[in-house]
Amino acid sequence: MNEDSRVELIKLSVTQTKHYKRMVECLTFLLVTLLFSTLTFMNPYFMTKQLAKESNYVIVDRQINKKFNNLANVLEVEKKETNSALLNSKQTQPMARELVDYVIGLGWFKTDNSEIAHKIKKQIYKFDSNVSSGAIEVQKKLKKCGNQANDFIIYSFNLNDSMLLANLHTLFLIINVVVIITCVFIALALLKEYISILKGRSLIHLTSVAISISSLMIMLIFILLAALPLIFNVESWNILGLFLEIASGIFLELVFVAAILFVISTVISQVTSKL
């Protein structure tokens, strides 16, 4: 009878430790990825700086020029330049900043895109003699459109899609914050529960092992995501392709964070296993 009870206790202990380890792995993965995404992809200040990096100039120039070319076609401007790019980074960067502020700037759900259209129009009106003749022609024709200018910009720059992305960003931000707070409460409750079950050294050891495993998972997943633009031609993937091109460098930063976490947790697990 005593032997059976001892076996049951061992089984119970193994089950409890496995459950604790899996819970810590999931919570670590969620907390690290959600916190990182909130501080990077959902942070307008960070993303504006990211787009201003030299490595992203080509991507930003290409996308803004594509939208500006749409506007030139709508206004029936005949381009004299053999190069399809009517704007350089001096003109595209301010427009990109306005779009970033609109899509991921702090605020509630958006129901109007005329304000962002007006801001883009102001950037176009600032063009001086240093821009291409095609861009000057677009500027002149846009000024003659009067109240219709904003409508042409909304259509050409796909600002209805931008408004949808802005609202999705707000929704995801709310969900992120709620999930992060929930994960923190679950982690505290889990820690409180298992402090009474596991000894201090065992608890630290299991926690560090679980964190090292989840860190390794983060590294593998986001290295793969960062490599996608190098493996495939993602330019044809529309918004997803644009996101992956810009996000690849940010994913590598998350890999670096996960690598630091992996090293620290692995060292702690090794030390506690020998105590």
C-alpha positions in Angstrom: 0.0 0.0 0.0 2.8 2.4 0.9 4.6 1.4 -2.3 1.5 2.2 -4.4 1.1 5.5 -2.7 4.8 6.4 -3.4 4.4 5.5 -7.1 1.3 7.6 -7.4 3.1 10.5 -5.7 6.0 10.2 -8.2 3.6 10.1 -11.1 1.8 13.2 -9.7 5.1 15.0 -9.3 6.2 14.2 -12.9 2.8 15.3 -14.3 2.9 18.5 -12.3 6.4 19.4 -13.5 5.5 18.7 -17.1 2.5 20.9 -16.8 4.4 23.7 -15.2 7.2 23.4 -17.8 4.7 23.6 -20.8 2.9 26.5 -19.2 6.1 28.5 -18.7 7.2 27.7 -22.3 3.9 29.0 -23.7 3.8 32.1 -21.5 7.4 33.0 -22.3 6.8 32.7 -26.0 3.7 34.8 -25.9 5.1 37.5 -23.6 8.4 37.9 -25.5 6.8 38.0 -29.0 3.8 40.2 -28.0 5.9 42.7 -26.0 8.5 42.9 -28.8 5.8 43.4 -31.5 4.1 46.1 -29.3 7.3 48.0 -28.8 8.4 47.7 -32.5 5.7 47.1 -35.1 3.0 48.9 -33.2 5.3 51.8 -32.2 5.1 54.7 -34.7 8.3 56.3 -33.4 10.3 53.0 -33.9 8.8 52.3 -37.3 9.5 55.8 -38.6 13.1 55.4 -37.6 13.1 51.9 -39.2 11.8 53.2 -42.5 14.5 56.0 -42.4 17.3 53.4 -42.4 19.4 53.1 -45.5 18.5 49.5 -45.9 14.8 50.4 -46.2 15.1 53.4 -48.5 14.7 51.3 -51.7 11.5 49.6 -50.3 10.0 52.9 -49.2 10.9 54.7 -52.5 9.4 51.9 -54.5 6.1 51.8 -52.7 5.6 55.6 -52.5 6.6 56.0 -56.2 4.1 53.2 -57.1 1.3 55.2 -55.4 2.5 58.5 -56.9 2.6 56.9 -60.4 -1.0 55.9 -59.8 -1.8 59.5 -59.1 0.0 60.6 -62.2 -2.0 58.2 -64.3 -5.3 59.4 -62.7 -4.4 63.0 -63.5 -3.3 61.9 -67.0 0.2 63.2 -66.7 2.5 62.2 -69.5 5.8 61.2 -68.0 8.9 62.5 -69.9 11.3 60.5 -67.7 12.5 57.1 -68.9 12.9 56.1 -65.2 9.6 55.1 -63.7 10.5 56.7 -60.3 9.2 60.3 -60.3 10.3 60.9 -56.7 13.5 60.5 -54.7 13.9 59.7 -51.0 13.7 63.4 -50.2 10.1 63.4 -51.3 9.1 59.8 -50.5 10.3 59.8 -46.8 7.9 62.6 -45.6 5.0 60.8 -47.3 6.0 57.5 -45.7 6.2 59.2 -42.3 2.7 60.6 -42.7 1.4 57.1 -43.7 3.1 55.4 -40.7 1.7 58.0 -38.3 -1.8 57.4 -39.8 -1.7 53.6 -39.8 0.1 52.9 -36.5 -0.1 56.2 -34.7 -1.8 56.3 -31.3 -5.5 56.9 -31.6 -8.9 55.2 -31.7 -10.6 53.5 -34.7 -10.6 55.7 -37.8 -13.6 56.4 -40.0 -12.2 59.1 -42.2 -9.1 59.3 -44.5 -9.5 62.8 -45.8 -7.0 64.1 -43.1 -4.2 61.9 -44.3 -5.0 62.7 -47.9 -4.7 66.4 -47.0 -1.3 65.8 -45.4 0.0 63.9 -48.4 -1.3 66.8 -50.6 0.6 69.3 -48.5 3.8 67.2 -49.1 3.2 67.3 -52.8 2.6 71.0 -52.8 6.0 71.4 -51.2 7.8 70.1 -54.2 10.4 72.5 -55.6 12.4 72.7 -58.8 14.6 69.9 -57.6 12.0 67.2 -58.4 11.4 65.6 -61.8 9.3 67.4 -64.4 6.7 64.6 -64.1 6.3 65.3 -60.4 6.0 69.1 -61.0 3.3 68.3 -63.6 1.4 66.2 -61.1 1.7 69.0 -58.6 0.3 71.6 -61.1 -2.6 69.4 -62.1 -3.4 68.5 -58.5 -3.6 72.2 -57.6 -6.2 72.7 -60.4 -8.4 70.0 -59.0 -9.6 72.0 -56.0 -11.8 70.0 -53.7 -11.4 66.8 -55.8 -7.6 66.7 -55.0 -8.2 64.7 -51.8 -10.4 62.2 -53.6 -7.7 61.6 -56.3 -5.1 61.0 -53.6 -7.4 58.7 -51.6 -7.9 56.6 -54.7 -4.3 56.6 -56.0 -2.7 56.0 -52.6 -5.2 53.3 -51.7 -6.0 55.2 -48.5 -9.1 53.1 -47.9 -6.8 50.1 -47.4 -4.6 52.3 -45.1 -7.6 53.1 -43.0 -8.5 49.4 -42.8 -4.9 48.7 -41.7 -5.0 51.5 -39.1 -8.2 50.0 -37.6 -6.7 46.5 -37.6 -3.6 47.9 -35.9 -5.8 49.5 -33.1 -7.6 46.1 -32.7 -4.4 44.1 -32.5 -2.9 46.6 -30.1 -5.9 46.2 -27.7 -5.7 42.4 -28.0 -1.9 42.5 -27.4 -2.3 44.5 -24.3 -5.1 42.3 -22.9 -3.2 39.1 -23.7 0.0 40.5 -22.1 -1.8 41.5 -18.9 -3.6 38.1 -18.9 -0.3 36.2 -19.3 1.3 38.2 -16.4 -1.6 37.3 -14.1 -1.4 33.6 -15.2 2.4 33.6 -14.6 2.0 35.0 -11.1 -0.8 32.6 -10.2 1.2 29.7 -11.6 4.3 30.7 -9.7 2.3 31.0 -6.5 0.8 27.6 -7.0 4.1 25.8 -7.7 6.1 27.5 -5.0 4.3 25.2 -2.6 4.8 22.1 -4.7 8.4 22.4 -5.9 11.5 23.3 -4.0 13.2 26.6 -4.7 16.1 25.1 -6.7 13.8 22.8 -8.7 11.4 25.6 -9.5 14.3 27.9 -10.8 15.7 24.9 -12.7 12.4 24.0 -14.4 11.6 27.7 -15.2 15.0 28.3 -16.8 14.8 25.1 -18.8 11.4 26.1 -20.1 12.5 29.6 -20.9 15.6 28.3 -22.8 13.3 26.0 -24.9 10.8 28.8 -25.8 13.8 31.1 -26.6 15.1 28.5 -29.0 11.7 28.2 -30.6 11.5 32.0 -31.1 15.0 32.0 -32.6 14.2 29.3 -35.1 10.8 30.7 -36.1 12.0 34.3 -36.6 15.2 33.4 -38.4 13.0 31.6 -40.9 10.7 34.6 -41.2 13.7 37.0 -41.7 15.0 34.7 -44.4 11.8 34.6 -46.5 12.6 37.8 -48.5 16.0 36.2 -49.4 14.5 32.9 -50.4 11.4 34.1 -52.2 10.4 37.1 -54.3 8.0 38.6 -51.8 7.4 41.8 -53.8 4.5 40.2 -55.5 2.9 39.3 -52.2 1.3 42.8 -51.9 1.0 44.0 -48.3 2.4 40.8 -46.8 5.5 41.0 -49.0 6.0 44.7 -48.1 5.7 43.8 -44.4 8.2 40.9 -44.7 10.7 43.1 -46.5 10.6 45.8 -43.9 10.2 43.4 -40.9 13.1 41.1 -41.8 15.6 43.3 -40.0 13.3 43.7 -37.0 12.9 39.9 -36.8 16.7 39.6 -36.5 16.6 42.0 -33.6 14.0 39.7 -31.9 16.3 36.7 -32.6 19.1 38.6 -30.9 16.9 39.2 -27.8 15.9 35.6 -27.8 19.5 34.5 -28.1 20.5 36.6 -25.0 17.5 35.1 -23.1 18.5 31.6 -24.2 22.1 32.0 -23.0 21.1 33.4 -19.6 18.4 30.7 -19.0 20.7 27.9 -20.1 23.5 29.1 -17.7 21.0 29.3 -14.9 19.6 25.8 -15.6 23.1 24.3 -15.7 24.0 26.0 -12.4 20.9 24.9 -10.6 21.1 21.3 -11.9 24.5 21.0 -10.1 23.4 22.4 -6.8 
